[in-house]
Amino acid sequence: MLLILTSVNDLAADYLILELNKQRLPFFRLNSEQISQAEISYSINGKRTGASLTVGSRWLDFSEVKAVWYRRSIHPSLDDTTLSLAERRFILGELRHVVTGMVLNPNVTWVNPIDKVSVAEHKLYQLRTASRLGLQIPKTLVSSDVNELRSFASEMKSGTICKPIFHGLFFDGEAYNAIYCRRLDVSSLHHDNLRHCPIMVQQEIPRIADVRATFIGPHCFVADIVGDTDLLDWRNPDLVIDYTKSKLDTKTTTRCRKLMAELGLVYGAFDFIRKTSGELVFLEINPTGEWAWLEEKLNFPMREAFIDVFYGGKT
């Protein structure tokens, strides 16, 4: 049995589930939004433990779970307005911890383990570890000192870019907006707008393509990404981009696998820049990165790779 931990709006989970249903493979999808409506039972009697969860007409016996796909963090929701804000916060914390405690099991396959994801998401740690393992990285500075940032930018003859240190999502009270990588405007740097938070800047690397390398267990799928205009952040939906199948050299592949092993990951979506010389520069690894659009565009057998990992080669 595969347990999928996610949320309602997860197209990658939807996409994999289509194939799981087609192949009649057992799974249980648990969306965070459903947890507050679930019936939960957990018992310990000596060395015997019983754990089950019911959502509507669906019942899960946790002893049947052999693999967990940790797509989204466990964050229950609760809309009961009869409760105070303090009461709702307390209940949500209880729900998050009881479900996490029920799910945690080192004896099943995790993609990826919860604790490993929480560490691997830190970009600064990624960069330091990747560099130590031999991957080439851009010159990087994180600072709230205007003079230090201006000095760094003046030394980057190829340009300086600015990017979020975490996920790049900004909630303005009504909707979430994405903050994309952008070129640094030195004139916008002032002490007032940096006093609460440092920013991350990097050397801009001249490129012939961006590269997404997706590792799923022993499988690896590589795509070069190019645009019809100056490509700085290919995730920007306003850009026209093209994808082609590609590959990593043996040395880079080995170093990527070493990085994943050190981070404790089974799945990883790597982003690189391919320099004009052909060399690859590591940008980051996303332990829960998206992938389904690449199977659609390039016919990569990525769902088969996940099934291989989750079900031990049964396809």
C-alpha positions as a Python dict, from the first residue, in 0.01 Angstrom:
ca = {
    (1, 'M'): (0, 0, 0),
    (2, 'L'): (128, 346, -96),
    (3, 'L'): (29, 637, 131),
    (4, 'I'): (26, 972, -49),
    (5, 'L'): (56, 1271, 184),
    (6, 'T'): (-48, 1582, -3),
    (7, 'S'): (-317, 1851, -38),
    (8, 'V'): (-628, 1887, -253),
    (9, 'N'): (-462, 2091, -526),
    (10, 'D'): (-174, 1866, -630),
    (11, 'L'): (-168, 1794, -1002),
    (12, 'A'): (138, 1567, -975),
    (13, 'A'): (-47, 1343, -730),
    (14, 'D'): (-351, 1343, -959),
    (15, 'Y'): (-130, 1248, -1252),
    (16, 'L'): (36, 954, -1077),
    (17, 'I'): (-295, 831, -938),
    (18, 'L'): (-433, 801, -1292),
    (19, 'E'): (-162, 543, -1362),
    (20, 'L'): (-204, 370, -1025),
    (21, 'N'): (-573, 323, -1097),
    (22, 'K'): (-497, 199, -1446),
    (23, 'Q'): (-259, -64, -1308),
    (24, 'R'): (-488, -142, -1010),
    (25, 'L'): (-214, -66, -759),
    (26, 'P'): (-320, 1, -398),
    (27, 'F'): (-285, 352, -256),
    (28, 'F'): (-442, 585, -2),
    (29, 'R'): (-439, 959, -65),
    (30, 'L'): (-453, 1173, 249),
    (31, 'N'): (-504, 1544, 189),
    (32, 'S'): (-419, 1778, 474),
    (33, 'E'): (-757, 1947, 432),
    (34, 'Q'): (-932, 1617, 521),
    (35, 'I'): (-751, 1545, 846),
    (36, 'S'): (-987, 1744, 1072),
    (37, 'Q'): (-1280, 1536, 939),
    (38, 'A'): (-1099, 1201, 979),
    (39, 'E'): (-1171, 940, 1244),
    (40, 'I'): (-839, 848, 1403),
    (41, 'S'): (-743, 552, 1620),
    (42, 'Y'): (-399, 484, 1767),
    (43, 'S'): (-322, 236, 2043),
    (44, 'I'): (-15, 88, 2211),
    (45, 'N'): (-33, -228, 2419),
    (46, 'G'): (309, -354, 2512),
    (47, 'K'): (493, -410, 2186),
    (48, 'R'): (172, -410, 1983),
    (49, 'T'): (68, -91, 1806),
    (50, 'G'): (-255, -29, 1619),
    (51, 'A'): (-312, 271, 1394),
    (52, 'S'): (-597, 346, 1156),
    (53, 'L'): (-762, 642, 992),
    (54, 'T'): (-1102, 676, 824),
    (55, 'V'): (-1193, 952, 579),
    (56, 'G'): (-1552, 922, 458),
    (57, 'S'): (-1590, 569, 324),
    (58, 'R'): (-1215, 510, 299),
    (59, 'W'): (-1026, 328, 574),
    (60, 'L'): (-650, 295, 616),
    (61, 'D'): (-470, 44, 835),
    (62, 'F'): (-121, 189, 878),
    (63, 'S'): (27, -160, 916),
    (64, 'E'): (-46, -212, 544),
    (65, 'V'): (157, 93, 437),
    (66, 'K'): (480, -11, 263),
    (67, 'A'): (571, 323, 106),
    (68, 'V'): (498, 692, 170),
    (69, 'W'): (506, 966, -92),
    (70, 'Y'): (559, 1287, 106),
    (71, 'R'): (439, 1542, -147),
    (72, 'R'): (321, 1818, 83),
    (73, 'S'): (376, 1893, 450),
    (74, 'I'): (108, 1790, 699),
    (75, 'H'): (-88, 2109, 774),
    (76, 'P'): (-451, 2035, 869),
    (77, 'S'): (-718, 2301, 823),
    (78, 'L'): (-1017, 2376, 1046),
    (79, 'D'): (-1298, 2615, 955),
    (80, 'D'): (-1517, 2578, 1264),
    (81, 'T'): (-1600, 2940, 1353),
    (82, 'T'): (-1759, 2834, 1684),
    (83, 'L'): (-1407, 2783, 1815),
    (84, 'S'): (-1177, 3066, 1917),
    (85, 'L'): (-854, 3131, 1728),
    (86, 'A'): (-655, 2992, 2023),
    (87, 'E'): (-867, 2676, 2028),
    (88, 'R'): (-827, 2623, 1653),
    (89, 'R'): (-451, 2666, 1675),
    (90, 'F'): (-431, 2415, 1959),
    (91, 'I'): (-644, 2158, 1775),
    (92, 'L'): (-450, 2196, 1450),
    (93, 'G'): (-123, 2143, 1637),
    (94, 'E'): (-264, 1829, 1800),
    (95, 'L'): (-388, 1695, 1465),
    (96, 'R'): (-58, 1766, 1292),
    (97, 'H'): (141, 1585, 1556),
    (98, 'V'): (-88, 1284, 1595),
    (99, 'V'): (-98, 1219, 1219),
    (100, 'T'): (275, 1274, 1181),
    (101, 'G'): (338, 1037, 1471),
    (102, 'M'): (116, 773, 1312),
    (103, 'V'): (284, 805, 974),
    (104, 'L'): (646, 800, 1086),
    (105, 'N'): (794, 457, 1025),
    (106, 'P'): (1161, 399, 933),
    (107, 'N'): (1079, 52, 801),
    (108, 'V'): (889, 171, 493),
    (109, 'T'): (1009, 341, 173),
    (110, 'W'): (992, 720, 197),
    (111, 'V'): (1004, 961, -96),
    (112, 'N'): (1132, 1161, 76),
    (113, 'P'): (1166, 1123, 458),
    (114, 'I'): (998, 1412, 641),
    (115, 'D'): (1305, 1503, 847),
    (116, 'K'): (1535, 1490, 543),
    (117, 'V'): (1307, 1718, 342),
    (118, 'S'): (1304, 1981, 616),
    (119, 'V'): (1684, 1999, 606),
    (120, 'A'): (1731, 1956, 230),
    (121, 'E'): (1503, 2253, 153),
    (122, 'H'): (1761, 2497, 290),
    (123, 'K'): (1934, 2651, -12),
    (124, 'L'): (2239, 2776, 174),
    (125, 'Y'): (2307, 2430, 313),
    (126, 'Q'): (2254, 2282, -34),
    (127, 'L'): (2506, 2519, -191),
    (128, 'R'): (2769, 2456, 77),
    (129, 'T'): (2730, 2080, 53),
    (130, 'A'): (2721, 2076, -329),
    (131, 'S'): (3039, 2282, -347),
    (132, 'R'): (3215, 2051, -103),
    (133, 'L'): (3118, 1752, -317),
    (134, 'G'): (3270, 1909, -628),
    (135, 'L'): (2970, 2065, -803),
    (136, 'Q'): (3035, 2408, -949),
    (137, 'I'): (2815, 2680, -792),
    (138, 'P'): (2771, 3054, -859),
    (139, 'K'): (2945, 3308, -639),
    (140, 'T'): (2685, 3381, -371),
    (141, 'L'): (2623, 3641, -102),
    (142, 'V'): (2344, 3671, 154),
    (143, 'S'): (2353, 4004, 334),
    (144, 'S'): (2155, 4296, 470),
    (145, 'D'): (2455, 4529, 438),
    (146, 'V'): (2398, 4768, 147),
    (147, 'N'): (2766, 4842, 101),
    (148, 'E'): (2859, 4473, 97),
    (149, 'L'): (2587, 4399, -161),
    (150, 'R'): (2694, 4689, -383),
    (151, 'S'): (3058, 4580, -362),
    (152, 'F'): (2962, 4224, -460),
    (153, 'A'): (2758, 4349, -757),
    (154, 'S'): (3043, 4570, -878),
    (155, 'E'): (3272, 4265, -895),
    (156, 'M'): (3030, 4054, -1103),
    (157, 'K'): (3119, 4159, -1456),
    (158, 'S'): (2861, 3922, -1607),
    (159, 'G'): (2587, 4066, -1387),
    (160, 'T'): (2418, 3997, -1054),
    (161, 'I'): (2087, 3826, -990),
    (162, 'C'): (1865, 3828, -683),
    (163, 'K'): (1649, 3533, -573),
    (164, 'P'): (1440, 3425, -271),
    (165, 'I'): (1620, 3234, 1),
    (166, 'F'): (1318, 3010, 62),
    (167, 'H'): (1022, 2927, -162),
    (168, 'G'): (948, 3258, -334),
    (169, 'L'): (575, 3272, -255),
    (170, 'F'): (429, 3602, -140),
    (171, 'F'): (77, 3626, 8),
    (172, 'D'): (-71, 3974, -18),
    (173, 'G'): (-385, 3895, 183),
    (174, 'E'): (-590, 3789, -118),
    (175, 'A'): (-373, 3564, -333),
    (176, 'Y'): (-34, 3400, -355),
    (177, 'N'): (217, 3554, -595),
    (178, 'A'): (545, 3408, -718),
    (179, 'I'): (872, 3594, -676),
    (180, 'Y'): (1099, 3501, -965),
    (181, 'C'): (1473, 3531, -1002),
    (182, 'R'): (1559, 3879, -1134),
    (183, 'R'): (1857, 4099, -1209),
    (184, 'L'): (1968, 4314, -922),
    (185, 'D'): (1897, 4684, -948),
    (186, 'V'): (2170, 4829, -726),
    (187, 'S'): (1989, 5164, -708),
    (188, 'S'): (1701, 4990, -525),
    (189, 'L'): (1925, 4887, -236),
    (190, 'H'): (1863, 5100, 72),
    (191, 'H'): (1919, 5045, 441),
    (192, 'D'): (1546, 5090, 511),
    (193, 'N'): (1429, 4806, 286),
    (194, 'L'): (1697, 4567, 413),
    (195, 'R'): (1680, 4628, 786),
    (196, 'H'): (1436, 4340, 852),
    (197, 'C'): (1566, 4073, 616),
    (198, 'P'): (1883, 3997, 418),
    (199, 'I'): (1867, 3917, 47),
    (200, 'M'): (2043, 3652, -159),
    (201, 'V'): (2243, 3759, -463),
    (202, 'Q'): (2449, 3552, -704),
    (203, 'Q'): (2681, 3592, -996),
    (204, 'E'): (2483, 3576, -1320),
    (205, 'I'): (2614, 3289, -1534),
    (206, 'P'): (2598, 3330, -1915),
    (207, 'R'): (2407, 3026, -2038),
    (208, 'I'): (2302, 2834, -2344),
    (209, 'A'): (2031, 2651, -2149),
    (210, 'D'): (1886, 2576, -1810),
    (211, 'V'): (1886, 2211, -1709),
    (212, 'R'): (1636, 2017, -1498),
    (213, 'A'): (1768, 1677, -1387),
    (214, 'T'): (1508, 1468, -1205),
    (215, 'F'): (1633, 1173, -999),
    (216, 'I'): (1373, 913, -899),
    (217, 'G'): (1549, 634, -712),
    (218, 'P'): (1795, 478, -961),
    (219, 'H'): (1635, 662, -1254),
    (220, 'C'): (1741, 999, -1394),
    (221, 'F'): (1562, 1219, -1649),
    (222, 'V'): (1735, 1527, -1789),
    (223, 'A'): (1589, 1814, -1992),
    (224, 'D'): (1753, 2123, -2140),
    (225, 'I'): (1531, 2431, -2121),
    (226, 'V'): (1573, 2717, -2366),
    (227, 'G'): (1368, 3029, -2441),
    (228, 'D'): (1311, 3255, -2737),
    (229, 'T'): (1414, 3552, -2524),
    (230, 'D'): (1669, 3625, -2254),
    (231, 'L'): (1601, 3339, -2010),
    (232, 'L'): (1660, 3424, -1645),
    (233, 'D'): (1389, 3222, -1467),
    (234, 'W'): (1221, 2961, -1688),
    (235, 'R'): (939, 2912, -1435),
    (236, 'N'): (791, 3250, -1534),
    (237, 'P'): (463, 3161, -1713),
    (238, 'D'): (496, 3469, -1937),
    (239, 'L'): (799, 3320, -2116),
    (240, 'V'): (792, 3101, -2425),
    (241, 'I'): (1025, 2809, -2361),
    (242, 'D'): (1117, 2479, -2521),
    (243, 'Y'): (1231, 2147, -2372),
    (244, 'T'): (1466, 1889, -2520),
    (245, 'K'): (1590, 1558, -2385),
    (246, 'S'): (1945, 1582, -2258),
    (247, 'K'): (2189, 1408, -2023),
    (248, 'L'): (2440, 1468, -1748),
    (249, 'D'): (2804, 1373, -1775),
    (250, 'T'): (2919, 1084, -1557),
    (251, 'K'): (3108, 1304, -1310),
    (252, 'T'): (2808, 1532, -1252),
    (253, 'T'): (2573, 1235, -1214),
    (254, 'T'): (2801, 1082, -952),
    (255, 'R'): (2821, 1408, -760),
    (256, 'C'): (2443, 1452, -773),
    (257, 'R'): (2393, 1106, -629),
    (258, 'K'): (2648, 1181, -356),
    (259, 'L'): (2456, 1499, -271),
    (260, 'M'): (2127, 1309, -256),
    (261, 'A'): (2283, 1042, -35),
    (262, 'E'): (2422, 1305, 201),
    (263, 'L'): (2083, 1478, 215),
    (264, 'G'): (1907, 1142, 259),
    (265, 'L'): (1688, 1181, -49),
    (266, 'V'): (1537, 924, -285),
    (267, 'Y'): (1388, 1189, -513),
    (268, 'G'): (1544, 1517, -618),
    (269, 'A'): (1477, 1778, -887),
    (270, 'F'): (1811, 1946, -968),
    (271, 'D'): (1841, 2282, -1143),
    (272, 'F'): (2158, 2370, -1332),
    (273, 'I'): (2282, 2631, -1576),
    (274, 'R'): (2457, 2501, -1885),
    (275, 'K'): (2737, 2747, -1958),
    (276, 'T'): (2845, 2841, -2309),
    (277, 'S'): (3139, 2603, -2255),
    (278, 'G'): (2892, 2320, -2183),
    (279, 'E'): (2988, 2299, -1813),
    (280, 'L'): (2708, 2272, -1560),
    (281, 'V'): (2662, 2509, -1266),
    (282, 'F'): (2449, 2383, -976),
    (283, 'L'): (2169, 2613, -860),
    (284, 'E'): (1957, 2404, -625),
    (285, 'I'): (1784, 2074, -556),
    (286, 'N'): (1415, 2056, -472),
    (287, 'P'): (1322, 1747, -266),
    (288, 'T'): (953, 1785, -355),
    (289, 'G'): (988, 1949, -697),
    (290, 'E'): (733, 1918, -977),
    (291, 'W'): (791, 1671, -1260),
    (292, 'A'): (467, 1571, -1435),
    (293, 'W'): (489, 1834, -1708),
    (294, 'L'): (820, 1683, -1824),
    (295, 'E'): (663, 1342, -1877),
    (296, 'E'): (390, 1510, -2078),
    (297, 'K'): (626, 1719, -2291),
    (298, 'L'): (913, 1473, -2342),
    (299, 'N'): (747, 1137, -2287),
    (300, 'F'): (977, 1052, -1998),
    (301, 'P'): (854, 734, -1819),
    (302, 'M'): (856, 911, -1484),
    (303, 'R'): (541, 753, -1343),
    (304, 'E'): (689, 412, -1418),
    (305, 'A'): (1001, 517, -1226),
    (306, 'F'): (791, 614, -921),
    (307, 'I'): (600, 287, -938),
    (308, 'D'): (931, 102, -952),
    (309, 'V'): (1040, 276, -630),
    (310, 'F'): (707, 247, -448),
    (311, 'Y'): (606, -103, -547),
    (312, 'G'): (942, -276, -593),
    (313, 'G'): (941, -296, -971),
    (314, 'K'): (580, -394, -1023),
    (315, 'T'): (454, -217, -1337),
}
